[in-house]
Amino acid sequence: MTSAHSDTDVLVIGAGVAGLACARDLAAAGLGVRVLEASDAVGGRMRTDRVEGFLVDRGFQVFNTSYPQVRRRLALRALRLRPFTPGVLIHTGRGRLRFSDPTRRPRSLPDLLPGRLAGPRDLLALSALSARDALSPAGRLKRATDRTTRDALRAAGCTDGFVELFFRPFLSGVFLEDDLETSARVFHLVWRSMLRGTLCLPAGGIGAVPRALAEGLPEGTVRLGAAVERLTSDGVVLSGGREVPARAVVVATGPGAARALLPGLDVPDSRMVTTYYHVAARTPLGEPTLLVDSLRRLLNTCVLSDAAPEYAPDGHALVATSVLGADTEGRATAVRTALADVYGTDTAGWDLLTVRTVPEALPVMRPPQPLTRTARVAPGRYVCGDHRATGSVQGALASGARAARTVLHDLTP
């Protein structure tokens, strides 16, 4: 075996946002860093493909501007962010209901009148919950007693009917689970971020986010097509047999690959999601708003090109629809049928552009959910990723930053 990059202090395995954040912090501190990425581009799960002239993210994702790590690391203006409506549409058996943030869209206030979306008790409970989460320091929410999201909503005074109508279908798409079993601490932090930030799409697709992170690294730091076979006492061995030495190795892959490289590593289970991308001749909605289904036939759907016109060529509309689990036989037909009902239009003429299934889309976050996990797993061996924190871009970036701090503590006087 031959060696390379003998001046490398740290090898980072994986060029997702956690690995890129870690590498940037280490490089900024003066260490020699190499990022080894098995695929042909950076991003991990945050990748965007071009398919027949359309931008297709690897699973429907949104970008939240309120995350502290995002605001610290990225020039938001350069991403050319296209905002979604601050709210959600809910398809019900009695028609379509709208939930909006009246502090941002005052004209939506009539939608929250008692009897439309909810009764006075639920509106009061929702207002108190939102005010508390929006105004509370994040540290206070992190220290709160943990329980399920469903229990937290009941404790806040929300009736079961309102939870089933609004929170359950909406949060199913956020946490990729259908029973509101996610940690309440995670829910409150996510709800806080939504109230304080704006949900957007970069004009160049969600993959523009990791590309921007990678551009901040010294030239030549990232090596693509470099699959790591195993770790050694001196570094790593690539799949072709080449050994790359380093003083420390940070595993910044998904949970499954991390466990394979670090036997015995405790990783959470993962949620799987599948997104169907349909092309229509015209938009079935006409606004950049997320649409959920109270019957829960799908997690959510939206017209991506209504939010970011760059996602589709002129004269076409791109619709993204996500469901839990895999793309099983007959599921595409069921999704098309549900979309006809949800959008109130004939979908027979819609073309199925492509399907994207993400096996490790989010970690399972049942209570008690640790909001951070240690980065150091052995001398010279470290790990980061959203499975070491919370399932979000903030969690991934913060985990990468934490790993970098631990490495710097160990390698520098």
KEPA-383028 format. One record per residue (C-alpha): residue number from 1; x, y, z. Coordinates in nm, 3 decimals, always signed. Layout:
   seq        px        py        pz
   NUM         X         Y         Z
...
***
This chain:
   seq        px        py        pz
     1    +0.000    +0.000    +0.000
     2    +0.116    +0.351    -0.075
     3    +0.054    +0.654    +0.138
     4    -0.045    +1.006    +0.047
     5    -0.093    +1.342    +0.215
     6    +0.156    +1.274    +0.494
     7    +0.103    +1.636    +0.602
     8    -0.262    +1.564    +0.685
     9    -0.356    +1.620    +1.046
    10    -0.721    +1.518    +1.016
    11    -0.917    +1.307    +0.769
    12    -1.290    +1.376    +0.752
    13    -1.490    +1.091    +0.599
    14    -1.802    +1.227    +0.432
    15    -1.873    +1.560    +0.264
    16    -2.220    +1.621    +0.402
    17    -2.286    +1.942    +0.589
    18    -2.158    +1.800    +0.920
    19    -1.826    +1.690    +0.768
    20    -1.785    +2.015    +0.575
    21    -1.851    +2.225    +0.886
    22    -1.599    +2.021    +1.082
    23    -1.339    +2.051    +0.806
    24    -1.388    +2.427    +0.778
    25    -1.336    +2.481    +1.151
    26    -1.026    +2.263    +1.155
    27    -0.878    +2.432    +0.850
    28    -0.950    +2.775    +0.998
    29    -0.754    +2.669    +1.307
    30    -0.453    +2.589    +1.091
    31    -0.470    +2.209    +1.076
    32    -0.412    +2.015    +0.756
    33    -0.748    +1.862    +0.660
    34    -0.864    +1.625    +0.385
    35    -1.227    +1.538    +0.320
    36    -1.287    +1.197    +0.161
    37    -1.623    +1.161    -0.014
    38    -1.732    +0.834    -0.175
    39    -1.980    +0.987    -0.421
    40    -1.928    +1.226    -0.712
    41    -2.030    +1.549    -0.534
    42    -2.052    +1.703    -0.191
    43    -2.375    +1.720    +0.008
    44    -2.466    +1.377    +0.138
    45    -2.845    +1.382    +0.167
    46    -2.849    +1.749    +0.065
    47    -2.796    +1.688    -0.306
    48    -2.971    +1.832    -0.609
    49    -2.982    +1.656    -0.945
    50    -3.081    +1.801    -1.281
    51    -3.334    +1.574    -1.449
    52    -3.462    +1.669    -1.795
    53    -3.415    +2.036    -1.718
    54    -3.574    +2.022    -1.370
    55    -3.399    +2.061    -1.034
    56    -3.467    +1.755    -0.820
    57    -3.358    +1.748    -0.457
    58    -3.289    +1.408    -0.308
    59    -3.607    +1.418    -0.108
    60    -3.815    +1.728    -0.037
    61    -3.624    +1.958    +0.195
    62    -3.655    +2.317    +0.309
    63    -3.395    +2.560    +0.436
    64    -3.455    +2.742    +0.764
    65    -3.289    +3.083    +0.796
    66    -3.314    +3.100    +1.176
    67    -3.066    +2.826    +1.262
    68    -2.766    +2.980    +1.445
    69    -2.514    +2.763    +1.261
    70    -2.668    +2.860    +0.927
    71    -2.646    +3.231    +1.001
    72    -2.290    +3.194    +1.125
    73    -2.155    +2.996    +0.830
    74    -2.346    +3.095    +0.517
    75    -2.398    +3.414    +0.318
    76    -2.773    +3.384    +0.279
    77    -2.796    +3.645    +0.003
    78    -2.561    +3.441    -0.215
    79    -2.797    +3.141    -0.193
    80    -3.075    +3.345    -0.362
    81    -3.337    +3.210    -0.125
    82    -3.698    +3.175    -0.239
    83    -3.940    +3.182    +0.056
    84    -4.244    +2.969    +0.123
    85    -4.561    +3.119    +0.261
    86    -4.540    +3.139    +0.643
    87    -4.813    +2.886    +0.693
    88    -4.966    +2.563    +0.569
    89    -5.278    +2.450    +0.386
    90    -5.469    +2.155    +0.532
    91    -5.684    +1.937    +0.308
    92    -5.985    +1.812    +0.504
    93    -6.315    +1.642    +0.431
    94    -6.485    +1.981    +0.468
    95    -6.257    +2.171    +0.237
    96    -5.917    +2.334    +0.253
    97    -5.817    +2.521    +0.568
    98    -5.528    +2.763    +0.607
    99    -5.298    +2.808    +0.903
   100    -5.077    +3.117    +0.878
   101    -4.867    +3.323    +1.112
   102    -5.074    +3.642    +1.154
   103    -4.769    +3.834    +1.276
   104    -4.620    +3.795    +0.927
   105    -4.939    +3.787    +0.719
   106    -5.194    +4.011    +0.893
   107    -5.443    +3.955    +0.613
   108    -5.455    +3.589    +0.714
   109    -5.602    +3.673    +1.056
   110    -5.960    +3.587    +0.949
   111    -5.842    +3.231    +0.879
   112    -5.780    +3.194    +1.253
   113    -6.126    +3.311    +1.359
   114    -6.287    +3.060    +1.597
   115    -6.476    +2.790    +1.410
   116    -6.261    +2.787    +1.097
   117    -5.942    +2.609    +1.190
   118    -6.006    +2.562    +1.560
   119    -6.217    +2.671    +1.854
   120    -6.131    +2.942    +2.108
   121    -5.962    +2.699    +2.349
   122    -5.725    +2.564    +2.085
   123    -5.647    +2.907    +1.944
   124    -5.561    +3.033    +2.290
   125    -5.345    +2.726    +2.359
   126    -5.169    +2.760    +2.023
   127    -5.103    +3.130    +2.081
   128    -4.959    +3.067    +2.429
   129    -4.746    +2.776    +2.306
   130    -4.610    +2.976    +2.013
   131    -4.537    +3.285    +2.221
   132    -4.353    +3.083    +2.484
   133    -4.141    +2.894    +2.230
   134    -4.064    +3.199    +2.019
   135    -3.956    +3.412    +2.315
   136    -3.781    +3.151    +2.528
   137    -3.403    +3.113    +2.509
   138    -3.309    +2.789    +2.336
   139    -3.124    +2.676    +2.648
   140    -3.443    +2.682    +2.852
   141    -3.623    +2.462    +2.600
   142    -3.331    +2.220    +2.596
   143    -3.342    +2.181    +2.973
   144    -3.716    +2.114    +2.992
   145    -3.847    +1.777    +3.102
   146    -3.874    +1.552    +2.799
   147    -4.182    +1.362    +2.684
   148    -4.352    +1.291    +2.352
   149    -4.473    +1.573    +2.132
   150    -4.831    +1.446    +2.171
   151    -4.805    +1.472    +2.551
   152    -4.653    +1.819    +2.522
   153    -4.942    +1.940    +2.305
   154    -5.196    +1.804    +2.551
   155    -5.011    +1.971    +2.836
   156    -5.024    +2.298    +2.642
   157    -5.403    +2.274    +2.632
   158    -5.457    +2.160    +2.272
   159    -5.756    +1.932    +2.224
   160    -5.714    +1.593    +2.059
   161    -5.932    +1.709    +1.770
   162    -5.707    +2.004    +1.690
   163    -5.395    +1.789    +1.724
   164    -5.538    +1.540    +1.473
   165    -5.650    +1.813    +1.235
   166    -5.336    +2.026    +1.232
   167    -5.036    +1.914    +1.433
   168    -5.033    +1.546    +1.344
   169    -5.045    +1.585    +0.963
   170    -4.807    +1.882    +0.968
   171    -4.547    +1.739    +1.205
   172    -4.553    +1.401    +1.029
   173    -4.375    +1.571    +0.742
   174    -4.132    +1.749    +0.975
   175    -4.024    +1.449    +1.181
   176    -4.113    +1.171    +0.933
   177    -4.328    +0.982    +1.181
   178    -4.702    +0.952    +1.217
   179    -4.763    +0.914    +1.591
   180    -4.623    +1.237    +1.741
   181    -4.373    +1.028    +1.936
   182    -4.080    +1.264    +1.872
   183    -3.913    +1.426    +2.172
   184    -4.099    +1.733    +2.297
   185    -3.770    +1.916    +2.344
   186    -3.693    +1.864    +1.976
   187    -4.045    +1.977    +1.882
   188    -4.022    +2.298    +2.086
   189    -3.682    +2.383    +1.936
   190    -3.807    +2.319    +1.582
   191    -4.129    +2.513    +1.642
   192    -3.922    +2.799    +1.778
   193    -3.701    +2.799    +1.469
   194    -4.004    +2.806    +1.239
   195    -4.157    +3.099    +1.424
   196    -3.832    +3.295    +1.422
   197    -3.707    +3.212    +1.073
   198    -3.822    +3.173    +0.715
   199    -3.854    +2.845    +0.530
   200    -3.698    +2.876    +0.186
   201    -3.545    +2.698    -0.110
   202    -3.216    +2.810    -0.265
   203    -3.266    +2.902    -0.629
   204    -3.004    +2.643    -0.724
   205    -3.161    +2.363    -0.520
   206    -3.092    +2.243    -0.168
   207    -2.752    +2.120    -0.289
   208    -2.639    +2.483    -0.305
   209    -2.601    +2.479    +0.075
   210    -2.323    +2.215    +0.099
   211    -2.162    +2.356    -0.215
   212    -2.134    +2.693    -0.042
   213    -1.976    +2.526    +0.261
   214    -1.728    +2.341    +0.043
   215    -1.626    +2.660    -0.137
   216    -1.498    +2.794    +0.195
   217    -1.236    +2.519    +0.219
   218    -0.883    +2.547    +0.082
   219    -0.856    +2.427    -0.275
   220    -0.798    +2.054    -0.302
   221    -0.934    +1.974    +0.044
   222    -1.223    +1.761    -0.081
   223    -1.149    +1.441    -0.270
   224    -1.448    +1.289    -0.450
   225    -1.487    +0.925    -0.542
   226    -1.277    +0.826    -0.239
   227    -1.464    +0.547    -0.062
   228    -1.311    +0.445    +0.270
   229    -1.293    +0.071    +0.330
   230    -1.172    +0.073    +0.690
   231    -0.989    +0.269    +0.955
   232    -0.638    +0.180    +1.065
   233    -0.422    +0.284    +1.358
   234    -0.252    +0.533    +1.125
   235    -0.542    +0.664    +0.919
   236    -0.768    +0.495    +0.665
   237    -0.755    +0.251    +0.376
   238    -0.949    +0.342    +0.063
   239    -1.149    +0.086    -0.133
   240    -0.869    +0.049    -0.388
   241    -0.620    -0.043    -0.116
   242    -0.448    +0.295    -0.086
   243    -0.363    +0.402    +0.268
   244    -0.404    +0.764    +0.371
   245    -0.237    +0.848    +0.703
   246    -0.349    +1.115    +0.948
   247    -0.323    +1.199    +1.314
   248    -0.700    +1.185    +1.358
   249    -1.006    +1.063    +1.167
   250    -1.356    +1.210    +1.187
   251    -1.638    +0.988    +1.057
   252    -1.904    +1.223    +0.921
   253    -2.120    +0.975    +0.732
   254    -2.475    +0.857    +0.785
   255    -2.545    +0.635    +1.085
   256    -2.520    +0.303    +0.899
   257    -2.185    +0.379    +0.741
   258    -2.058    +0.526    +1.068
   259    -2.139    +0.207    +1.254
   260    -1.965    +0.001    +0.984
   261    -1.647    +0.209    +1.015
   262    -1.666    +0.232    +1.394
   263    -1.789    -0.110    +1.515
   264    -1.981    -0.084    +1.838
   265    -2.088    +0.276    +1.779
   266    -2.433    +0.337    +1.924
   267    -2.652    +0.497    +1.656
   268    -3.028    +0.564    +1.656
   269    -3.271    +0.406    +1.413
   270    -3.354    +0.606    +1.103
   271    -3.668    +0.722    +0.922
   272    -3.715    +0.653    +0.551
   273    -3.896    +0.889    +0.314
   274    -3.986    +0.872    -0.055
   275    -4.060    +1.177    -0.269
   276    -4.247    +1.165    -0.600
   277    -4.177    +1.442    -0.850
   278    -4.456    +1.513    -1.098
   279    -4.458    +1.754    -1.390
   280    -4.781    +1.938    -1.474
   281    -4.858    +2.175    -1.759
   282    -4.965    +2.441    -1.511
   283    -4.952    +2.489    -1.137
   284    -5.240    +2.328    -0.947
   285    -5.201    +2.570    -0.655
   286    -5.061    +2.906    -0.757
   287    -4.881    +2.989    -0.432
   288    -4.563    +2.875    -0.254
   289    -4.740    +2.699    +0.030
   290    -4.700    +2.354    +0.183
   291    -5.014    +2.139    +0.160
   292    -5.084    +1.856    +0.406
   293    -5.361    +1.598    +0.416
   294    -5.569    +1.540    +0.729
   295    -5.632    +1.185    +0.601
   296    -5.253    +1.135    +0.606
   297    -5.233    +0.965    +0.267
   298    -4.914    +1.165    +0.221
   299    -4.675    +1.360    +0.439
   300    -4.695    +1.679    +0.239
   301    -4.697    +1.815    -0.112
   302    -4.605    +2.146    -0.270
   303    -4.551    +2.305    -0.609
   304    -4.178    +2.364    -0.598
   305    -4.184    +2.591    -0.900
   306    -4.435    +2.819    -0.725
   307    -4.172    +2.877    -0.456
   308    -3.860    +2.871    -0.675
   309    -3.934    +2.912    -1.048
   310    -3.578    +2.800    -1.119
   311    -3.679    +2.441    -1.034
   312    -3.874    +2.400    -1.360
   313    -3.838    +2.516    -1.721
   314    -4.081    +2.782    -1.840
   315    -4.425    +2.646    -1.908
   316    -4.404    +2.361    -1.657
   317    -4.484    +2.309    -1.289
   318    -4.288    +2.073    -1.064
   319    -4.484    +1.909    -0.780
   320    -4.303    +1.727    -0.496
   321    -4.497    +1.484    -0.278
   322    -4.346    +1.288    +0.011
   323    -4.463    +0.971    +0.186
   324    -4.322    +0.763    +0.468
   325    -4.127    +0.453    +0.376
   326    -4.024    +0.301    +0.046
   327    -4.156    +0.321    -0.310
   328    -4.356    +0.000    -0.299
   329    -4.561    -0.150    -0.581
   330    -4.876    +0.050    -0.648
   331    -4.774    +0.339    -0.428
   332    -4.716    +0.582    -0.714
   333    -5.073    +0.519    -0.833
   334    -5.210    +0.576    -0.483
   335    -5.014    +0.900    -0.454
   336    -5.147    +1.026    -0.788
   337    -5.504    +0.950    -0.675
   338    -5.451    +1.133    -0.346
   339    -5.303    +1.433    -0.528
   340    -5.613    +1.463    -0.747
   341    -5.823    +1.491    -0.431
   342    -5.585    +1.717    -0.240
   343    -5.533    +1.964    -0.525
   344    -5.887    +1.928    -0.661
   345    -5.772    +1.868    -1.016
   346    -5.727    +1.592    -1.272
   347    -5.378    +1.447    -1.236
   348    -5.408    +1.188    -1.514
   349    -5.200    +1.407    -1.744
   350    -4.921    +1.464    -1.492
   351    -4.590    +1.299    -1.582
   352    -4.396    +1.120    -1.309
   353    -4.052    +1.271    -1.357
   354    -3.860    +1.070    -1.099
   355    -3.877    +0.917    -0.752
   356    -3.625    +0.967    -0.473
   357    -3.608    +0.742    -0.166
   358    -3.384    +0.842    +0.125
   359    -3.330    +0.545    +0.362
   360    -3.164    +0.744    +0.642
   361    -3.353    +1.068    +0.603
   362    -3.379    +1.150    +0.975
   363    -3.280    +0.985    +1.301
   364    -3.554    +0.858    +1.528
   365    -3.582    +1.108    +1.816
   366    -3.800    +0.955    +2.086
   367    -3.779    +1.084    +2.443
   368    -3.559    +1.105    +2.632
   369    -3.368    +1.245    +2.337
   370    -3.007    +1.352    +2.397
   371    -2.960    +1.680    +2.211
   372    -2.585    +1.620    +2.189
   373    -2.366    +1.312    +2.189
   374    -1.993    +1.298    +2.241
   375    -1.774    +1.329    +1.933
   376    -1.478    +1.133    +2.066
   377    -1.526    +0.756    +2.043
   378    -1.162    +0.646    +2.084
   379    -0.817    +0.804    +2.077
   380    -0.784    +0.975    +1.741
   381    -1.135    +0.863    +1.636
   382    -1.431    +1.101    +1.621
   383    -1.781    +1.106    +1.478
   384    -2.034    +1.372    +1.380
   385    -2.364    +1.404    +1.197
   386    -2.725    +1.482    +1.273
   387    -2.758    +1.137    +1.428
   388    -2.524    +1.269    +1.700
   389    -2.751    +1.568    +1.768
   390    -3.095    +1.650    +1.626
   391    -3.228    +1.564    +1.282
   392    -3.185    +1.901    +1.115
   393    -2.930    +2.113    +0.931
   394    -2.866    +2.291    +1.261
   395    -2.803    +1.958    +1.432
   396    -2.564    +1.841    +1.160
   397    -2.368    +2.167    +1.153
   398    -2.351    +2.188    +1.532
   399    -2.230    +1.828    +1.552
   400    -1.957    +1.904    +1.301
   401    -1.852    +2.208    +1.502
   402    -1.846    +2.003    +1.821
   403    -1.627    +1.737    +1.659
   404    -1.385    +2.005    +1.540
   405    -1.358    +2.153    +1.890
   406    -1.287    +1.810    +2.036
   407    -1.020    +1.736    +1.776
   408    -0.855    +2.072    +1.834
   409    -0.856    +2.010    +2.208
   410    -0.683    +1.675    +2.158
   411    -0.431    +1.771    +1.889
   412    -0.323    +2.119    +1.992
   413    -0.155    +2.231    +2.315
***
